[in-house]
Protein backbone atom coordinates (compact mmCIF):
# COMPACT_ATOMS: atom_id res chain seq x y z
CA UNK A 1 0.00 0.00 0.00
CA UNK A 2 1.31 3.45 -0.93
CA UNK A 3 2.10 5.97 1.77
CA UNK A 4 0.10 9.23 1.90
CA UNK A 5 3.21 11.18 0.85
CA UNK A 6 3.54 9.12 -2.30
CA UNK A 7 -0.16 9.48 -3.08
CA UNK A 8 0.16 13.25 -2.76
CA UNK A 9 3.24 13.25 -4.97
CA UNK A 10 1.42 11.15 -7.56
CA UNK A 11 -1.58 13.47 -7.35
CA UNK A 12 0.61 16.52 -7.86
CA UNK A 13 2.19 14.89 -10.90
CA UNK A 14 -1.18 14.03 -12.38
CA UNK A 15 -2.51 17.54 -11.77
CA UNK A 16 0.62 18.98 -13.41
CA UNK A 17 0.04 16.69 -16.41
CA UNK A 18 -3.49 18.02 -16.76
CA UNK A 19 -2.35 21.64 -16.49
CA UNK A 20 0.38 21.06 -19.10
CA UNK A 21 -2.16 19.43 -21.42
CA UNK A 22 -4.62 22.31 -20.99
CA UNK A 23 -1.83 24.82 -21.64
CA UNK A 24 -0.75 23.01 -24.82
CA UNK A 25 -4.32 22.85 -26.10
CA UNK A 26 -4.83 26.53 -25.35
CA UNK A 27 -1.63 27.53 -27.15
CA UNK A 28 -2.50 25.40 -30.18
CA UNK A 29 -6.23 25.96 -30.52
CA UNK A 30 -7.48 28.63 -28.17
CA UNK A 31 -9.95 28.39 -25.32
CA UNK A 32 -12.46 26.28 -27.23
CA UNK A 33 -9.85 23.51 -27.46
CA UNK A 34 -9.90 23.02 -23.69
CA UNK A 35 -12.51 20.39 -22.91
CA UNK A 36 -12.38 17.75 -20.20
CA UNK A 37 -12.07 14.89 -22.68
CA UNK A 38 -9.44 16.64 -24.82
CA UNK A 39 -7.33 17.51 -21.78
CA UNK A 40 -7.54 13.98 -20.38
CA UNK A 41 -6.59 12.45 -23.73
CA UNK A 42 -3.68 14.86 -24.16
CA UNK A 43 -2.46 14.12 -20.64
CA UNK A 44 -2.93 10.37 -21.08
CA UNK A 45 -5.08 10.05 -17.97
CA UNK A 46 -8.66 8.88 -17.33
CA UNK A 47 -11.39 11.41 -18.07
CA UNK A 48 -12.49 11.38 -14.42
CA UNK A 49 -9.13 12.88 -13.42
CA UNK A 50 -10.13 16.27 -14.84
CA UNK A 51 -13.11 16.58 -12.51
CA UNK A 52 -11.22 15.06 -9.59
CA UNK A 53 -8.45 17.67 -9.70
CA UNK A 54 -10.49 20.63 -11.01
CA UNK A 55 -13.90 21.60 -9.67
CA UNK A 56 -15.01 23.11 -12.99
CA UNK A 57 -13.96 23.64 -16.58
CA UNK A 58 -13.36 27.31 -15.70
CA UNK A 59 -10.79 26.24 -13.09
CA UNK A 60 -9.06 23.99 -15.62
CA UNK A 61 -9.03 26.78 -18.23
CA UNK A 62 -7.59 29.19 -15.65
CA UNK A 63 -4.81 26.76 -14.77
CA UNK A 64 -3.98 26.28 -18.46
CA UNK A 65 -3.98 30.03 -19.14
CA UNK A 66 -1.78 30.67 -16.12
CA UNK A 67 0.69 28.02 -17.28
CA UNK A 68 0.92 29.39 -20.83
CA UNK A 69 1.60 32.89 -19.53
CA UNK A 70 4.06 31.64 -16.90
CA UNK A 71 6.01 29.70 -19.53
CA UNK A 72 6.15 32.70 -21.85
CA UNK A 73 7.27 35.08 -19.10
CA UNK A 74 9.88 32.61 -17.82
CA UNK A 75 11.22 32.03 -21.35
CA UNK A 76 11.46 35.78 -21.95
CA UNK A 77 13.24 36.27 -18.63
CA UNK A 78 15.72 33.48 -19.46
CA UNK A 79 16.35 34.94 -22.93
CA UNK A 80 16.92 38.39 -21.45
CA UNK A 81 19.32 37.00 -18.84
CA UNK A 82 21.15 35.06 -21.59
CA UNK A 83 21.76 38.29 -23.50
CA UNK A 84 19.28 37.82 -26.34
CA UNK A 85 18.33 40.96 -28.29
CA UNK A 86 16.06 42.89 -25.88
CA UNK A 87 13.97 44.35 -28.72
CA UNK A 88 13.19 40.83 -29.94
CA UNK A 89 12.19 39.89 -26.40
CA UNK A 90 9.77 42.83 -26.40
CA UNK A 91 8.21 41.33 -29.53
CA UNK A 92 8.13 37.88 -27.91
CA UNK A 93 6.23 39.37 -24.98
CA UNK A 94 3.76 41.26 -27.15
CA UNK A 95 3.27 38.81 -30.02
CA UNK A 96 4.21 35.52 -28.38
CA UNK A 97 7.49 33.62 -28.71
CA UNK A 98 6.08 31.43 -31.48
CA UNK A 99 5.85 34.54 -33.65
CA UNK A 100 9.59 34.12 -34.28
CA UNK A 101 8.95 31.08 -36.46
CA UNK A 102 5.18 30.60 -36.72
CA UNK A 103 4.39 33.71 -38.73
CA UNK A 104 0.84 34.80 -39.31
CA UNK A 105 -0.82 31.75 -37.76
CA UNK A 106 1.10 31.97 -34.48
CA UNK A 107 0.37 35.68 -34.04
CA UNK A 108 -3.28 35.21 -34.94
CA UNK A 109 -3.65 32.46 -32.31
CA UNK A 110 -1.96 34.71 -29.75
CA UNK A 111 -4.38 37.60 -30.31
CA UNK A 112 -7.37 35.27 -30.41
CA UNK A 113 -6.28 33.95 -27.01
CA UNK A 114 -5.96 37.46 -25.58
CA UNK A 115 -9.37 38.52 -26.88
CA UNK A 116 -10.83 35.21 -25.67
CA UNK A 117 -9.52 35.91 -22.18
CA UNK A 118 -11.47 39.17 -22.17
CA UNK A 119 -14.65 37.20 -22.85
CA UNK A 120 -14.11 35.08 -19.75
CA UNK A 121 -14.67 37.18 -16.61
CA UNK A 122 -13.27 34.41 -14.40
CA UNK A 123 -9.82 35.14 -15.92
CA UNK A 124 -9.86 38.87 -15.10
CA UNK A 125 -7.86 38.66 -11.86
CA UNK A 126 -5.25 36.41 -13.46
CA UNK A 127 -4.90 38.72 -16.45
CA UNK A 128 -4.45 41.76 -14.20
CA UNK A 129 -1.76 39.98 -12.16
CA UNK A 130 0.07 38.87 -15.27
CA UNK A 131 -0.15 42.35 -16.77
CA UNK A 132 1.91 43.75 -13.89
CA UNK A 133 4.68 41.21 -14.48
CA UNK A 134 4.47 41.68 -18.26
CA UNK A 135 4.87 45.46 -17.94
CA UNK A 136 7.84 45.04 -15.60
CA UNK A 137 9.56 42.67 -18.02
CA UNK A 138 8.78 44.94 -20.99
CA UNK A 139 10.27 47.89 -19.09
CA UNK A 140 13.42 45.93 -18.28
CA UNK A 141 13.76 44.69 -21.85
CA UNK A 142 13.40 48.19 -23.27
CA UNK A 143 15.87 49.55 -20.72
CA UNK A 144 18.41 46.90 -21.70
CA UNK A 145 17.82 47.87 -25.33
CA UNK A 146 19.03 51.35 -24.36
CA UNK A 147 15.73 53.14 -23.72
CA UNK A 148 14.37 54.56 -20.49
CA UNK A 149 10.58 54.43 -20.18
CA UNK A 150 8.61 57.61 -19.75
CA UNK A 151 5.42 57.52 -17.65
CA UNK A 152 2.88 55.35 -19.44
CA UNK A 153 5.38 54.57 -22.18
CA UNK A 154 5.12 50.79 -21.91
CA UNK A 155 1.36 50.90 -22.38
CA UNK A 156 1.70 53.28 -25.35
CA UNK A 157 4.28 51.04 -27.01
CA UNK A 158 2.09 48.00 -26.39
CA UNK A 159 -0.99 49.70 -27.83
CA UNK A 160 0.91 50.89 -30.88
CA UNK A 161 2.50 47.53 -31.70
CA UNK A 162 -0.73 45.64 -30.97
CA UNK A 163 -2.78 47.99 -33.14
CA UNK A 164 -0.44 47.87 -36.11
CA UNK A 165 -0.08 44.10 -35.90
CA UNK A 166 -3.86 43.61 -35.66
CA UNK A 167 -4.27 45.76 -38.77
CA UNK A 168 -1.72 43.52 -40.46
CA UNK A 169 -3.61 40.42 -39.37
CA UNK A 170 -6.84 41.81 -40.82
CA UNK A 171 -5.02 42.28 -44.12
CA UNK A 172 -3.38 38.82 -43.85
CA UNK A 173 0.08 40.36 -43.91
CA UNK A 174 2.60 37.53 -44.22
CA UNK A 175 5.03 38.88 -41.60
CA UNK A 176 3.20 40.36 -38.60
CA UNK A 177 6.33 40.19 -36.46
CA UNK A 178 8.20 42.25 -39.05
CA UNK A 179 5.40 44.81 -38.98
CA UNK A 180 5.60 44.87 -35.17
CA UNK A 181 9.38 45.21 -35.26
CA UNK A 182 9.18 48.21 -37.59
CA UNK A 183 6.49 49.86 -35.43
CA UNK A 184 8.59 49.30 -32.31
CA UNK A 185 11.69 50.74 -33.96
CA UNK A 186 9.80 53.84 -35.13
CA UNK A 187 8.09 54.38 -31.77
CA UNK A 188 11.38 54.24 -29.91
CA UNK A 189 13.00 56.61 -32.40
CA UNK A 190 10.07 59.04 -32.08
CA UNK A 191 10.63 59.51 -28.37
CA UNK A 192 8.16 57.45 -26.37
CA UNK A 193 11.38 56.51 -24.62
CA UNK A 194 14.56 58.46 -24.05
CA UNK A 195 17.76 56.87 -25.28
CA UNK A 196 20.04 55.93 -22.37
CA UNK A 197 23.49 57.34 -23.07
Secondary structure, DSSP 8 states (H G I E B T S, - for coil): ---HHHHHHHHHHHHHHHHHHHHHHHHHH-GGG--HHHHHHHHTS-THHHHHH-SSHHHHHHHHHHHHHHHHHHHHHHHHHTT--HHHHHHHHHH-TTHHHHHHHHHHHHHHHHHHHHT-GGGHHHHHHHHHHHHHHHHHHHHHTTEEE-TTHHHHHHHHHHHHHHHHHHTT-S-HHHHHHHHHHHHHHHTSEEE--
